[in-house]
Amino acid sequence: GSFATGASPYGVEDMAGNVWEWTADAFEAYPNSSYQDPFYGDTLRVTRGGGWFDEEAQARATNRSAAAPDAANDDLGFRCVR
């Protein structure tokens, strides 16, 4: 809610630039994608959004990376949704 003019058309705010957000999804290829990544599998979980230390171009909701479930640092968090 720090930048109300940056809200999405759905009213969602703060989707990028604070901390990377955990998701429940395994780090796998997108459906129908031929791109392969050596880290794909069910070991890592998808993280999204970019953290406070990332370059501006990386701080966006579509930015996708992965982290181990036991990872912990100051730029990784989660968002409770239903």
C-alpha positions as CSV (number, residue, x, y, z in Angstrom):
1,G,0.0,0.0,0.0
2,S,3.0,2.3,-0.1
3,F,2.3,3.4,-3.7
4,A,-1.4,3.3,-4.4
5,T,-1.0,4.5,-8.0
6,G,1.0,1.4,-8.6
7,A,-2.0,-0.9,-7.8
8,S,-2.9,-3.5,-10.5
9,P,-6.3,-3.2,-12.3
10,Y,-7.5,-5.7,-9.6
11,G,-6.4,-3.5,-6.7
12,V,-3.4,-5.7,-5.8
13,E,-0.5,-3.8,-4.4
14,D,3.2,-4.4,-3.5
15,M,3.6,-7.4,-5.8
16,A,7.3,-6.7,-6.5
17,G,10.3,-5.0,-5.0
18,N,9.9,-5.8,-1.3
19,V,10.9,-9.4,-1.0
20,W,10.8,-12.4,-3.3
21,E,7.6,-14.3,-2.6
22,W,7.4,-18.0,-2.1
23,T,4.8,-20.0,-4.0
24,A,3.7,-23.6,-3.5
25,D,4.6,-24.5,-7.0
26,A,7.5,-26.8,-7.8
27,F,10.1,-25.1,-10.1
28,E,9.1,-26.7,-13.4
29,A,8.9,-25.6,-17.0
30,Y,5.8,-23.8,-18.1
31,P,3.2,-26.0,-20.0
32,N,4.2,-26.5,-23.6
33,S,7.6,-24.9,-23.1
34,S,10.7,-26.5,-24.6
35,Y,13.1,-24.5,-22.4
36,Q,15.0,-26.7,-20.0
37,D,16.7,-25.7,-16.8
38,P,19.0,-28.0,-14.8
39,F,17.2,-26.9,-11.6
40,Y,13.7,-28.0,-12.8
41,G,12.2,-30.7,-10.6
42,D,10.2,-31.0,-7.4
43,T,13.1,-30.0,-5.0
44,L,12.9,-26.2,-5.4
45,R,9.8,-23.9,-5.1
46,V,9.0,-21.0,-7.4
47,T,9.7,-17.5,-6.0
48,R,8.3,-14.4,-7.7
49,G,8.6,-10.6,-7.7
50,G,12.2,-9.6,-7.0
51,G,13.6,-8.3,-3.8
52,W,14.6,-4.9,-2.4
53,F,18.1,-5.3,-3.7
54,D,17.3,-6.2,-7.3
55,E,17.6,-3.9,-10.3
56,E,14.5,-2.0,-11.2
57,A,13.9,-4.1,-14.3
58,Q,13.9,-7.2,-12.2
59,A,11.3,-5.9,-9.7
60,R,8.2,-7.1,-11.4
61,A,5.5,-9.7,-10.6
62,T,6.4,-11.8,-13.6
63,N,10.0,-12.2,-12.4
64,R,10.4,-15.9,-11.7
65,S,13.1,-17.7,-9.8
66,A,13.4,-20.6,-7.4
67,A,14.7,-21.4,-3.9
68,A,15.1,-24.4,-1.7
69,P,12.4,-24.9,1.0
70,D,14.9,-24.5,3.7
71,A,16.3,-21.2,2.3
72,A,16.2,-18.2,4.6
73,N,17.4,-14.6,4.1
74,D,16.3,-11.0,4.3
75,D,14.9,-10.9,0.8
76,L,12.5,-13.9,0.8
77,G,9.0,-13.9,2.2
78,F,5.5,-15.0,1.4
79,R,2.0,-13.6,0.8
80,C,-1.1,-15.1,2.4
81,V,-3.9,-15.5,-0.2
82,R,-7.1,-17.4,-0.4
